């Protein structure tokens, strides 16, 4: 059986905390492990923060749509925005072994998403960026 959650939010940073609470309430109803809920919210926080900062350049009037589905022991997250095209999969992985003074600024959030996810996909559909993240839940049947 699949269970879904969706919410539209503005590109205002405060919307991330509101979304996190809503995800926690939805996940509690499914008895998802707290580690999974934390990771879902971390992924969403990183993706949405990037959209707000880079896609909408700090404007708080942009629309971001989030959909989450739990089915077959896995969670699939989809984040859609209407900002300029940006394929996060084209970003190089950060050099975590480089000296702090030599490291390129940025890219760690996308790195965290890649590390937490089992699969990440990007598509440009019309005027929308669509990022889809698939994550298996440890110990789920």
C-alpha positions as CSV (number, residue, x, y, z in Angstrom):
1,X,0.0,0.0,0.0
2,X,1.3,3.4,-0.9
3,X,0.9,6.5,1.3
4,X,1.5,9.9,-0.1
5,X,2.1,13.4,1.2
6,X,2.2,16.7,-0.8
7,X,2.6,20.3,0.0
8,X,3.2,23.5,-1.9
9,X,5.3,26.2,-0.2
10,X,6.7,29.6,-0.9
11,X,10.4,30.1,-1.5
12,X,10.7,31.8,1.9
13,X,13.2,30.0,4.2
14,X,10.7,29.8,7.1
15,X,8.6,27.5,4.9
16,X,11.2,24.7,5.4
17,X,10.5,24.4,9.1
18,X,6.7,24.3,8.4
19,X,7.3,21.5,5.8
20,X,9.5,19.5,8.2
21,X,6.8,19.5,10.9
22,X,4.2,18.4,8.3
23,X,6.5,15.6,7.1
24,X,7.0,14.5,10.7
25,X,3.3,14.3,11.3
26,X,2.7,12.4,8.1
27,X,5.6,10.0,8.9
28,X,4.4,9.4,12.5
29,X,1.1,8.2,11.1
30,X,3.0,5.5,9.2
31,X,5.4,4.7,12.1
32,X,8.4,5.4,9.9
33,X,11.7,5.1,11.8
34,X,12.9,8.4,13.3
35,X,16.3,8.1,11.4
36,X,14.4,7.9,8.1
37,X,12.3,10.9,9.0
38,X,15.4,12.9,9.9
39,X,17.0,11.9,6.6
40,X,13.9,12.8,4.6
41,X,13.8,16.2,6.2
42,X,17.6,16.7,5.7
43,X,17.3,15.9,2.0
44,X,14.3,18.2,1.6
45,X,16.0,21.0,3.6
46,X,19.1,20.8,1.3
47,X,17.1,20.6,-1.9
48,X,14.7,23.4,-1.0
49,X,17.5,25.6,0.4
50,X,19.3,25.4,-2.9
51,X,16.1,26.3,-4.8
52,X,15.6,29.3,-2.6
53,X,19.1,30.5,-2.6
54,X,20.1,29.8,-6.2
55,X,17.0,29.1,-8.2
56,X,14.9,31.9,-6.9
57,X,17.9,34.0,-5.8
58,X,16.4,34.7,-2.4
59,X,13.0,35.8,-3.7
60,X,10.3,34.6,-1.4
61,X,7.5,34.6,-4.0
62,X,8.6,31.4,-5.8
63,X,6.5,28.2,-5.7
64,X,8.0,24.9,-4.6
65,X,6.0,21.7,-4.7
66,X,6.9,18.7,-2.6
67,X,5.5,15.2,-2.9
68,X,6.5,12.2,-0.8
69,X,5.5,8.6,-1.3
70,X,6.1,5.7,0.9
71,X,5.6,2.3,-0.7
72,X,7.3,-1.1,-0.7
73,X,9.8,-0.2,2.0
74,X,11.1,2.9,0.3
75,X,10.4,6.6,0.2
76,X,10.4,8.7,-3.0
77,X,10.7,12.5,-2.7
78,X,9.9,14.9,-5.5
79,X,10.7,18.6,-5.4
80,X,9.5,20.8,-8.2
81,X,10.3,24.4,-8.8
82,X,9.8,26.9,-11.6
83,X,13.2,28.6,-11.4
84,X,15.9,28.7,-14.1
85,X,17.1,25.3,-15.2
86,X,19.5,23.7,-12.8
87,X,20.6,20.0,-13.0
88,X,22.2,19.2,-9.6
89,X,23.6,16.0,-11.0
90,X,26.0,18.0,-13.1
91,X,27.7,19.4,-10.0
92,X,31.1,17.8,-9.3
93,X,31.5,16.1,-5.9
94,X,33.3,18.3,-3.4
95,X,36.9,17.3,-2.6
96,X,36.5,16.4,1.0
97,X,40.2,15.7,1.4
98,X,41.3,19.1,0.2
99,X,42.7,21.7,2.7
100,X,39.9,23.9,4.0
101,X,41.4,27.0,2.4
102,X,41.6,25.2,-1.0
103,X,38.0,23.8,-1.1
104,X,35.4,25.2,-3.5
105,X,32.5,26.9,-1.7
106,X,29.2,25.1,-1.9
107,X,28.2,21.7,-3.1
108,X,28.1,20.0,0.3
109,X,24.3,20.0,0.4
110,X,24.0,18.1,-2.9
111,X,26.8,15.8,-1.7
112,X,24.7,15.0,1.4
113,X,21.7,14.3,-0.7
114,X,23.6,11.9,-2.9
115,X,25.1,10.1,0.1
116,X,21.7,9.7,1.8
117,X,19.8,8.6,-1.3
118,X,19.8,5.4,-3.2
119,X,19.0,7.2,-6.4
120,X,18.7,10.9,-7.5
121,X,17.1,12.0,-10.8
122,X,16.7,15.4,-12.4
123,X,14.4,16.3,-15.3
124,X,13.4,19.6,-16.8
125,X,9.7,19.5,-17.7
126,X,8.5,22.6,-19.4
127,X,9.4,25.5,-17.1
128,X,10.0,23.2,-14.1
129,X,13.0,21.6,-12.4
130,X,12.0,18.2,-11.0
131,X,14.3,16.4,-8.6
132,X,13.3,12.9,-7.6
133,X,15.1,11.1,-4.7
134,X,14.6,7.5,-3.9
135,X,15.6,6.1,-0.5
136,X,15.1,2.6,0.8
137,X,14.2,2.3,4.5
138,X,16.6,0.2,6.5
139,X,14.9,-2.9,8.0
140,X,11.7,-2.3,6.0
141,X,10.1,-5.4,4.5
